[in-house]
Amino acid sequence: MKGLAYLRNKLAVKRSRVLTRYKYYEMKNGTLNLGRLIPAEQSAQYNSILGWCPKSVDSLADRLQFNGFKDDNFDIEEIFEMNNPDVFFDSAILSALISSCCFVYISKDETGYPRLQVIDGANATGIIDPITGLLTEGYAVLSRDPDTDVVTVDAYFEPGKTTVYDTVNRSVTQYANNITVPALVPIIYRPDAKRPFGHSRISRACMNIQDKARMVLSRADITAEFYSWPQRYIIGLSDDAEFDAMKASMSSFLAMGDNDGHNPTVGQFTQQNMEPHIDQFKMYAAAFSGETGLTMDDLGFATENPSSSDAIKAAHENLRLTARKAQRTFGSGFLNVGYVAACMRDNYPYQRKQIYLTTPEWRPLFEPDASQMTGIGDAAIKINQAVPGYFDKDNLEQLTGIEGGDSTDTAEQTAGTVDETTQDPVGVE
């Protein structure tokens, strides 16, 4: 066991990295330095904001829709249904994509039923078991002062108990349980052997490319000023001659003269060109789309012809593979949450291997249109003719995302229907 002091220090070291990702997601990552030729006040005036990083996160998070558990022998899904699942799953997925991992704090409510709370990666950490994906010990900040960001309530998680420290009231409270693991479970995005707590969707490359694209936009805005008002110059104007620079810029005609009777020479600098900035901005958009699996359409560069459903799916092939990988890792995390919550609900230390039959299910990443539904139906009929019973209601629901009706209830309703013309029951022999 590393201890509470070690985990507090570990969180303090990692916290700044997670907050940086949240700044990029919330588009609050500050003003860029545009170089020596542009003063700081001009940089702040022409500061540009881009939403590419939040777009890369939301485009993946919106496609990950959890659909429950199959072969749920321990009634795990009931626990999630009692904890506002519409908000819980979306919050956990979004937080894990931004900070590479989030944590679910499991406690008991007033009635003793498990209560699930999502904590972002900037306020929780722990020591992970690489085999099960559960923690051996954990630490989480439950409350901070809104003005000073100082920790007011935090908790230390150990197998069998949770200790809560309240610095405001100077109290320490222990909550015992029969769980063999800490009541803090990680939800991780893309873990590996070197980084068991995963990788953030907002990578260093994404942040770097977005910053460079912001600089291009800011320089383009400055160039647009000179593009709208071309710069002129005057040669041979005496020092005591009256000249209104604003009037000369706004007026279509320019009249001036010299006291000595000489006519000054008026010229105009070459007008600024916006095309290099547009081309460079498109270059960074292409680099960002390649890094995240998005398309140029997703970043605001619309194509000429509208794409069909199959074309959109093919264009997002990299995003689909990334989403499949996220479904596997998030599904394992949600299953761990359900396992720990079931132990707390039943007050019994189940073993992790007892829930091996329970598998998480997800809705399709791309909802099929009418033509795809027809193709799926024809394929299912032909396959069932070759292998009877291969496709059933559950298989088709995973392919289409549409929940099928209960055939038993339909038959009963049909059997009880009365034909209005003959007044005879329909479906009853």
Contacts in CASP RR format, 6 or more apart in sequence:
PFRMAT RR
TARGET T0000
AUTHOR 0000-0000-0000
METHOD contacts of the structure
MODEL  1
MKGLAYLRNKLAVKRSRVLTRYKYYEMKNGTLNLGRLIPAEQSAQYNSIL
GWCPKSVDSLADRLQFNGFKDDNFDIEEIFEMNNPDVFFDSAILSALISS
CCFVYISKDETGYPRLQVIDGANATGIIDPITGLLTEGYAVLSRDPDTDV
VTVDAYFEPGKTTVYDTVNRSVTQYANNITVPALVPIIYRPDAKRPFGHS
RISRACMNIQDKARMVLSRADITAEFYSWPQRYIIGLSDDAEFDAMKASM
SSFLAMGDNDGHNPTVGQFTQQNMEPHIDQFKMYAAAFSGETGLTMDDLG
FATENPSSSDAIKAAHENLRLTARKAQRTFGSGFLNVGYVAACMRDNYPY
QRKQIYLTTPEWRPLFEPDASQMTGIGDAAIKINQAVPGYFDKDNLEQLT
GIEGGDSTDTAEQTAGTVDETTQDPVGVE
1 136 0 8 1.000
1 137 0 8 1.000
1 158 0 8 1.000
2 127 0 8 1.000
2 137 0 8 1.000
3 137 0 8 1.000
3 156 0 8 1.000
4 139 0 8 1.000
4 156 0 8 1.000
7 125 0 8 1.000
7 126 0 8 1.000
7 127 0 8 1.000
7 137 0 8 1.000
7 138 0 8 1.000
7 139 0 8 1.000
7 156 0 8 1.000
8 139 0 8 1.000
8 154 0 8 1.000
10 125 0 8 1.000
10 126 0 8 1.000
10 139 0 8 1.000
11 123 0 8 1.000
11 124 0 8 1.000
11 125 0 8 1.000
11 139 0 8 1.000
11 141 0 8 1.000
14 121 0 8 1.000
14 122 0 8 1.000
14 125 0 8 1.000
15 122 0 8 1.000
15 123 0 8 1.000
18 98 0 8 1.000
18 99 0 8 1.000
18 100 0 8 1.000
18 120 0 8 1.000
18 121 0 8 1.000
18 122 0 8 1.000
19 122 0 8 1.000
20 29 0 8 1.000
20 207 0 8 1.000
21 98 0 8 1.000
21 99 0 8 1.000
21 200 0 8 1.000
21 202 0 8 1.000
22 98 0 8 1.000
22 99 0 8 1.000
22 120 0 8 1.000
22 122 0 8 1.000
23 29 0 8 1.000
23 30 0 8 1.000
24 53 0 8 1.000
24 54 0 8 1.000
24 202 0 8 1.000
24 206 0 8 1.000
24 207 0 8 1.000
24 210 0 8 1.000
25 53 0 8 1.000
25 54 0 8 1.000
25 57 0 8 1.000
25 98 0 8 1.000
25 202 0 8 1.000
26 54 0 8 1.000
27 49 0 8 1.000
27 50 0 8 1.000
27 51 0 8 1.000
27 53 0 8 1.000
27 54 0 8 1.000
29 207 0 8 1.000
29 211 0 8 1.000
30 47 0 8 1.000
31 43 0 8 1.000
31 44 0 8 1.000
31 47 0 8 1.000
32 43 0 8 1.000
32 47 0 8 1.000
32 211 0 8 1.000
32 214 0 8 1.000
32 215 0 8 1.000
32 218 0 8 1.000
33 40 0 8 1.000
33 43 0 8 1.000
34 42 0 8 1.000
34 43 0 8 1.000
34 46 0 8 1.000
34 215 0 8 1.000
34 218 0 8 1.000
34 219 0 8 1.000
35 43 0 8 1.000
38 46 0 8 1.000
38 219 0 8 1.000
38 222 0 8 1.000
42 222 0 8 1.000
43 218 0 8 1.000
46 218 0 8 1.000
46 221 0 8 1.000
46 222 0 8 1.000
47 214 0 8 1.000
47 218 0 8 1.000
48 214 0 8 1.000
48 215 0 8 1.000
48 217 0 8 1.000
48 218 0 8 1.000
48 221 0 8 1.000
49 214 0 8 1.000
50 210 0 8 1.000
50 213 0 8 1.000
50 214 0 8 1.000
50 217 0 8 1.000
51 210 0 8 1.000
52 206 0 8 1.000
52 209 0 8 1.000
52 210 0 8 1.000
52 213 0 8 1.000
52 285 0 8 1.000
52 288 0 8 1.000
52 299 0 8 1.000
53 202 0 8 1.000
53 206 0 8 1.000
53 207 0 8 1.000
53 210 0 8 1.000
55 294 0 8 1.000
55 298 0 8 1.000
55 299 0 8 1.000
56 201 0 8 1.000
56 202 0 8 1.000
56 206 0 8 1.000
56 288 0 8 1.000
56 292 0 8 1.000
56 294 0 8 1.000
57 94 0 8 1.000
57 97 0 8 1.000
57 98 0 8 1.000
57 201 0 8 1.000
57 202 0 8 1.000
58 94 0 8 1.000
59 292 0 8 1.000
59 294 0 8 1.000
59 298 0 8 1.000
59 319 0 8 1.000
60 97 0 8 1.000
60 201 0 8 1.000
60 319 0 8 1.000
60 322 0 8 1.000
60 323 0 8 1.000
60 326 0 8 1.000
61 90 0 8 1.000
61 93 0 8 1.000
61 94 0 8 1.000
61 97 0 8 1.000
63 319 0 8 1.000
63 323 0 8 1.000
63 365 0 8 1.000
63 366 0 8 1.000
64 93 0 8 1.000
64 323 0 8 1.000
64 326 0 8 1.000
64 327 0 8 1.000
64 330 0 8 1.000
64 362 0 8 1.000
64 365 0 8 1.000
65 89 0 8 1.000
65 362 0 8 1.000
65 363 0 8 1.000
66 85 0 8 1.000
66 89 0 8 1.000
66 93 0 8 1.000
66 330 0 8 1.000
66 331 0 8 1.000
66 334 0 8 1.000
66 360 0 8 1.000
66 361 0 8 1.000
66 362 0 8 1.000
66 363 0 8 1.000
67 361 0 8 1.000
67 362 0 8 1.000
67 363 0 8 1.000
67 401 0 8 1.000
68 77 0 8 1.000
68 80 0 8 1.000
68 360 0 8 1.000
68 361 0 8 1.000
69 76 0 8 1.000
69 77 0 8 1.000
69 335 0 8 1.000
69 358 0 8 1.000
69 359 0 8 1.000
69 360 0 8 1.000
69 361 0 8 1.000
70 358 0 8 1.000
70 359 0 8 1.000
70 360 0 8 1.000
70 361 0 8 1.000
70 394 0 8 1.000
71 357 0 8 1.000
71 358 0 8 1.000
71 359 0 8 1.000
72 358 0 8 1.000
73 355 0 8 1.000
73 357 0 8 1.000
73 358 0 8 1.000
74 338 0 8 1.000
74 339 0 8 1.000
74 342 0 8 1.000
74 350 0 8 1.000
74 354 0 8 1.000
74 355 0 8 1.000
74 358 0 8 1.000
75 342 0 8 1.000
76 335 0 8 1.000
76 338 0 8 1.000
76 339 0 8 1.000
76 341 0 8 1.000
76 342 0 8 1.000
76 355 0 8 1.000
76 358 0 8 1.000
79 114 0 8 1.000
79 116 0 8 1.000
79 338 0 8 1.000
79 341 0 8 1.000
79 342 0 8 1.000
79 345 0 8 1.000
80 88 0 8 1.000
80 89 0 8 1.000
80 116 0 8 1.000
80 334 0 8 1.000
80 338 0 8 1.000
82 113 0 8 1.000
83 114 0 8 1.000
83 115 0 8 1.000
83 116 0 8 1.000
88 116 0 8 1.000
88 118 0 8 1.000
89 334 0 8 1.000
91 118 0 8 1.000
92 102 0 8 1.000
92 104 0 8 1.000
92 118 0 8 1.000
92 187 0 8 1.000
92 330 0 8 1.000
92 334 0 8 1.000
93 187 0 8 1.000
93 326 0 8 1.000
93 330 0 8 1.000
95 102 0 8 1.000
95 118 0 8 1.000
95 120 0 8 1.000
95 121 0 8 1.000
95 187 0 8 1.000
96 102 0 8 1.000
96 187 0 8 1.000
96 188 0 8 1.000
96 189 0 8 1.000
96 330 0 8 1.000
97 189 0 8 1.000
97 200 0 8 1.000
97 201 0 8 1.000
97 326 0 8 1.000
98 120 0 8 1.000
98 200 0 8 1.000
98 201 0 8 1.000
98 202 0 8 1.000
99 120 0 8 1.000
99 121 0 8 1.000
99 122 0 8 1.000
99 200 0 8 1.000
100 121 0 8 1.000
100 188 0 8 1.000
100 189 0 8 1.000
100 190 0 8 1.000
100 195 0 8 1.000
100 197 0 8 1.000
100 198 0 8 1.000
100 199 0 8 1.000
100 200 0 8 1.000
101 121 0 8 1.000
101 186 0 8 1.000
101 187 0 8 1.000
101 188 0 8 1.000
101 189 0 8 1.000
101 197 0 8 1.000
101 198 0 8 1.000
102 118 0 8 1.000
102 119 0 8 1.000
102 120 0 8 1.000
102 121 0 8 1.000
102 124 0 8 1.000
102 186 0 8 1.000
102 187 0 8 1.000
103 118 0 8 1.000
103 119 0 8 1.000
103 120 0 8 1.000
103 121 0 8 1.000
103 124 0 8 1.000
103 140 0 8 1.000
103 184 0 8 1.000
103 185 0 8 1.000
103 186 0 8 1.000
103 187 0 8 1.000
104 116 0 8 1.000
104 117 0 8 1.000
104 118 0 8 1.000
104 119 0 8 1.000
104 184 0 8 1.000
104 185 0 8 1.000
104 186 0 8 1.000
104 187 0 8 1.000
104 337 0 8 1.000
105 116 0 8 1.000
105 117 0 8 1.000
105 118 0 8 1.000
105 119 0 8 1.000
105 124 0 8 1.000
105 140 0 8 1.000
105 142 0 8 1.000
105 155 0 8 1.000
105 183 0 8 1.000
105 184 0 8 1.000
106 114 0 8 1.000
106 115 0 8 1.000
106 116 0 8 1.000
106 117 0 8 1.000
106 183 0 8 1.000
106 184 0 8 1.000
106 185 0 8 1.000
106 337 0 8 1.000
106 340 0 8 1.000
106 341 0 8 1.000
106 344 0 8 1.000
107 114 0 8 1.000
107 115 0 8 1.000
107 117 0 8 1.000
107 162 0 8 1.000
107 175 0 8 1.000
107 183 0 8 1.000
108 114 0 8 1.000
108 115 0 8 1.000
108 175 0 8 1.000
108 344 0 8 1.000
109 115 0 8 1.000
113 345 0 8 1.000
114 341 0 8 1.000
114 342 0 8 1.000
114 344 0 8 1.000
114 345 0 8 1.000
116 337 0 8 1.000
116 341 0 8 1.000
119 140 0 8 1.000
119 141 0 8 1.000
119 142 0 8 1.000
119 184 0 8 1.000
123 140 0 8 1.000
123 141 0 8 1.000
123 144 0 8 1.000
124 138 0 8 1.000
124 139 0 8 1.000
124 140 0 8 1.000
124 141 0 8 1.000
124 184 0 8 1.000
125 138 0 8 1.000
125 139 0 8 1.000
125 140 0 8 1.000
126 135 0 8 1.000
126 136 0 8 1.000
126 137 0 8 1.000
126 138 0 8 1.000
126 139 0 8 1.000
126 184 0 8 1.000
126 186 0 8 1.000
127 135 0 8 1.000
127 136 0 8 1.000
127 137 0 8 1.000
127 138 0 8 1.000
128 134 0 8 1.000
128 135 0 8 1.000
128 136 0 8 1.000
128 186 0 8 1.000
128 196 0 8 1.000
128 197 0 8 1.000
129 135 0 8 1.000
129 136 0 8 1.000
130 193 0 8 1.000
130 196 0 8 1.000
132 181 0 8 1.000
132 336 0 8 1.000
132 352 0 8 1.000
133 186 0 8 1.000
133 188 0 8 1.000
133 196 0 8 1.000
133 332 0 8 1.000
133 333 0 8 1.000
133 336 0 8 1.000
134 181 0 8 1.000
134 182 0 8 1.000
134 185 0 8 1.000
134 186 0 8 1.000
134 336 0 8 1.000
134 340 0 8 1.000
134 352 0 8 1.000
135 157 0 8 1.000
135 181 0 8 1.000
135 182 0 8 1.000
135 184 0 8 1.000
135 185 0 8 1.000
135 186 0 8 1.000
136 159 0 8 1.000
136 181 0 8 1.000
136 182 0 8 1.000
137 156 0 8 1.000
137 157 0 8 1.000
137 158 0 8 1.000
137 159 0 8 1.000
137 182 0 8 1.000
138 156 0 8 1.000
138 157 0 8 1.000
138 158 0 8 1.000
138 182 0 8 1.000
138 184 0 8 1.000
139 154 0 8 1.000
139 155 0 8 1.000
139 156 0 8 1.000
139 157 0 8 1.000
140 154 0 8 1.000
140 155 0 8 1.000
140 157 0 8 1.000
140 184 0 8 1.000
141 151 0 8 1.000
141 153 0 8 1.000
141 154 0 8 1.000
142 153 0 8 1.000
142 154 0 8 1.000
142 155 0 8 1.000
142 164 0 8 1.000
143 151 0 8 1.000
143 152 0 8 1.000
143 153 0 8 1.000
143 154 0 8 1.000
144 150 0 8 1.000
144 151 0 8 1.000
144 152 0 8 1.000
145 151 0 8 1.000
145 152 0 8 1.000
151 167 0 8 1.000
152 166 0 8 1.000
152 167 0 8 1.000
152 168 0 8 1.000
153 164 0 8 1.000
153 165 0 8 1.000
153 166 0 8 1.000
153 167 0 8 1.000
153 168 0 8 1.000
154 164 0 8 1.000
154 165 0 8 1.000
155 162 0 8 1.000
155 163 0 8 1.000
155 164 0 8 1.000
155 165 0 8 1.000
155 184 0 8 1.000
156 162 0 8 1.000
156 163 0 8 1.000
156 165 0 8 1.000
157 182 0 8 1.000
157 183 0 8 1.000
157 184 0 8 1.000
158 182 0 8 1.000
159 179 0 8 1.000
159 180 0 8 1.000
159 181 0 8 1.000
159 182 0 8 1.000
160 176 0 8 1.000
160 177 0 8 1.000
160 178 0 8 1.000
160 179 0 8 1.000
160 180 0 8 1.000
160 182 0 8 1.000
161 174 0 8 1.000
161 175 0 8 1.000
161 176 0 8 1.000
161 177 0 8 1.000
162 174 0 8 1.000
162 175 0 8 1.000
162 177 0 8 1.000
162 182 0 8 1.000
162 183 0 8 1.000
163 172 0 8 1.000
163 173 0 8 1.000
163 174 0 8 1.000
163 175 0 8 1.000
164 172 0 8 1.000
164 173 0 8 1.000
164 174 0 8 1.000
164 175 0 8 1.000
165 171 0 8 1.000
165 172 0 8 1.000
166 172 0 8 1.000
166 173 0 8 1.000
177 183 0 8 1.000
177 343 0 8 1.000
177 344 0 8 1.000
177 347 0 8 1.000
178 343 0 8 1.000
178 344 0 8 1.000
178 347 0 8 1.000
178 348 0 8 1.000
178 349 0 8 1.000
179 340 0 8 1.000
179 343 0 8 1.000
179 344 0 8 1.000
179 349 0 8 1.000
180 343 0 8 1.000
180 349 0 8 1.000
180 351 0 8 1.000
181 340 0 8 1.000
183 340 0 8 1.000
183 344 0 8 1.000
185 333 0 8 1.000
185 336 0 8 1.000
185 337 0 8 1.000
185 340 0 8 1.000
186 197 0 8 1.000
186 333 0 8 1.000
186 336 0 8 1.000
187 330 0 8 1.000
187 333 0 8 1.000
187 334 0 8 1.000
187 337 0 8 1.000
188 196 0 8 1.000
188 197 0 8 1.000
188 198 0 8 1.000
188 329 0 8 1.000
188 333 0 8 1.000
189 198 0 8 1.000
189 199 0 8 1.000
189 200 0 8 1.000
189 201 0 8 1.000
189 326 0 8 1.000
189 329 0 8 1.000
189 330 0 8 1.000
190 198 0 8 1.000
190 199 0 8 1.000
190 325 0 8 1.000
190 326 0 8 1.000
190 329 0 8 1.000
191 197 0 8 1.000
191 198 0 8 1.000
191 199 0 8 1.000
191 329 0 8 1.000
192 198 0 8 1.000
192 199 0 8 1.000
201 292 0 8 1.000
203 291 0 8 1.000
205 291 0 8 1.000
206 288 0 8 1.000
206 291 0 8 1.000
206 292 0 8 1.000
209 284 0 8 1.000
209 287 0 8 1.000
209 288 0 8 1.000
209 291 0 8 1.000
210 288 0 8 1.000
212 284 0 8 1.000
213 281 0 8 1.000
213 284 0 8 1.000
213 285 0 8 1.000
213 288 0 8 1.000
216 277 0 8 1.000
216 280 0 8 1.000
216 281 0 8 1.000
216 284 0 8 1.000
217 277 0 8 1.000
217 281 0 8 1.000
219 277 0 8 1.000
220 274 0 8 1.000
220 277 0 8 1.000
220 278 0 8 1.000
220 281 0 8 1.000
223 272 0 8 1.000
223 274 0 8 1.000
223 277 0 8 1.000
224 272 0 8 1.000
224 274 0 8 1.000
226 271 0 8 1.000
226 272 0 8 1.000
227 271 0 8 1.000
227 272 0 8 1.000
227 273 0 8 1.000
227 274 0 8 1.000
229 249 0 8 1.000
230 268 0 8 1.000
230 269 0 8 1.000
230 271 0 8 1.000
231 268 0 8 1.000
231 269 0 8 1.000
232 248 0 8 1.000
232 249 0 8 1.000
232 266 0 8 1.000
232 267 0 8 1.000
232 268 0 8 1.000
232 269 0 8 1.000
233 266 0 8 1.000
233 267 0 8 1.000
233 268 0 8 1.000
233 269 0 8 1.000
234 243 0 8 1.000
234 256 0 8 1.000
234 264 0 8 1.000
234 265 0 8 1.000
234 266 0 8 1.000
234 267 0 8 1.000
235 264 0 8 1.000
235 265 0 8 1.000
235 266 0 8 1.000
235 267 0 8 1.000
236 258 0 8 1.000
236 262 0 8 1.000
236 264 0 8 1.000
236 265 0 8 1.000
237 243 0 8 1.000
237 256 0 8 1.000
237 257 0 8 1.000
237 258 0 8 1.000
237 264 0 8 1.000
238 258 0 8 1.000
238 259 0 8 1.000
238 260 0 8 1.000
240 259 0 8 1.000
241 256 0 8 1.000
241 257 0 8 1.000
241 258 0 8 1.000
241 259 0 8 1.000
241 264 0 8 1.000
243 256 0 8 1.000
248 254 0 8 1.000
254 266 0 8 1.000
256 264 0 8 1.000
256 266 0 8 1.000
257 263 0 8 1.000
257 264 0 8 1.000
258 264 0 8 1.000
282 296 0 8 1.000
282 301 0 8 1.000
285 296 0 8 1.000
285 299 0 8 1.000
285 300 0 8 1.000
285 301 0 8 1.000
286 296 0 8 1.000
288 294 0 8 1.000
288 299 0 8 1.000
289 295 0 8 1.000
289 296 0 8 1.000
289 298 0 8 1.000
289 299 0 8 1.000
290 318 0 8 1.000
292 319 0 8 1.000
293 316 0 8 1.000
293 318 0 8 1.000
293 319 0 8 1.000
293 322 0 8 1.000
294 316 0 8 1.000
294 319 0 8 1.000
295 315 0 8 1.000
295 316 0 8 1.000
296 303 0 8 1.000
297 303 0 8 1.000
297 307 0 8 1.000
297 315 0 8 1.000
307 315 0 8 1.000
309 366 0 8 1.000
309 368 0 8 1.000
309 369 0 8 1.000
309 371 0 8 1.000
309 372 0 8 1.000
310 372 0 8 1.000
312 366 0 8 1.000
313 320 0 8 1.000
313 366 0 8 1.000
316 366 0 8 1.000
320 365 0 8 1.000
320 366 0 8 1.000
323 365 0 8 1.000
324 365 0 8 1.000
327 360 0 8 1.000
327 362 0 8 1.000
330 360 0 8 1.000
331 360 0 8 1.000
331 362 0 8 1.000
332 360 0 8 1.000
334 360 0 8 1.000
335 355 0 8 1.000
335 358 0 8 1.000
335 359 0 8 1.000
335 360 0 8 1.000
336 352 0 8 1.000
339 350 0 8 1.000
339 352 0 8 1.000
339 355 0 8 1.000
342 350 0 8 1.000
342 355 0 8 1.000
343 349 0 8 1.000
343 350 0 8 1.000
361 398 0 8 1.000
363 401 0 8 1.000
364 398 0 8 1.000
364 399 0 8 1.000
364 400 0 8 1.000
364 401 0 8 1.000
367 401 0 8 1.000
368 376 0 8 1.000
368 399 0 8 1.000
368 400 0 8 1.000
373 400 0 8 1.000
376 396 0 8 1.000
376 399 0 8 1.000
376 400 0 8 1.000
377 396 0 8 1.000
380 391 0 8 1.000
380 395 0 8 1.000
380 396 0 8 1.000
383 390 0 8 1.000
383 391 0 8 1.000
384 390 0 8 1.000
384 391 0 8 1.000
393 404 0 8 1.000
393 405 0 8 1.000
393 407 0 8 1.000
396 402 0 8 1.000
396 404 0 8 1.000
397 403 0 8 1.000
397 404 0 8 1.000
414 426 0 8 1.000
414 427 0 8 1.000
415 425 0 8 1.000
415 426 0 8 1.000
415 427 0 8 1.000
415 428 0 8 1.000
416 425 0 8 1.000
416 426 0 8 1.000
416 427 0 8 1.000
416 428 0 8 1.000
417 425 0 8 1.000
417 426 0 8 1.000
417 427 0 8 1.000
418 424 0 8 1.000
418 425 0 8 1.000
418 426 0 8 1.000
419 425 0 8 1.000
419 426 0 8 1.000
END
